[in-house]
């Protein structure tokens, strides 16, 4: 059961990252610098979560840092 959740979550994050990449390219083509930057940050955040370098839940990270 946990494996299925993990797999679905990974697939969802991969899809989100792919869509963000496409949105970034569209924003860049329209010379929307700030929008391109913000989408790039979201793209990188998704990459970090996929690699396990950043927790998906900000509140969880705060609790861990406080301990």
C-alpha positions, 0 to 999 in steps of 0.5 A, a space after each residue: 500500500 505504501 509502495 503504491 502511494 509512493 509511486 503515485 506521488 513520484 508520478 505526480 511530481 514528475 508530471 508537475 515538473 514536466 508541466 512547469 518546464 513547459 510553462 517556463 519555456 512559454 513564459 520565457 518565449 513571451 519575455 516575462 522575466 519575473 514569471 519565468 523566474 518564479 516558475 523556475 523556482 517551482 521547477 527546482 523545488 519539485 526537483 528537490 522534492 523528487 530527489 529527497 533533498 527537501 521535504 514536501 511539507 514545510 510544516 514538517 520541516 519546521 518541526 524537525 528543525 526545532 528538535 
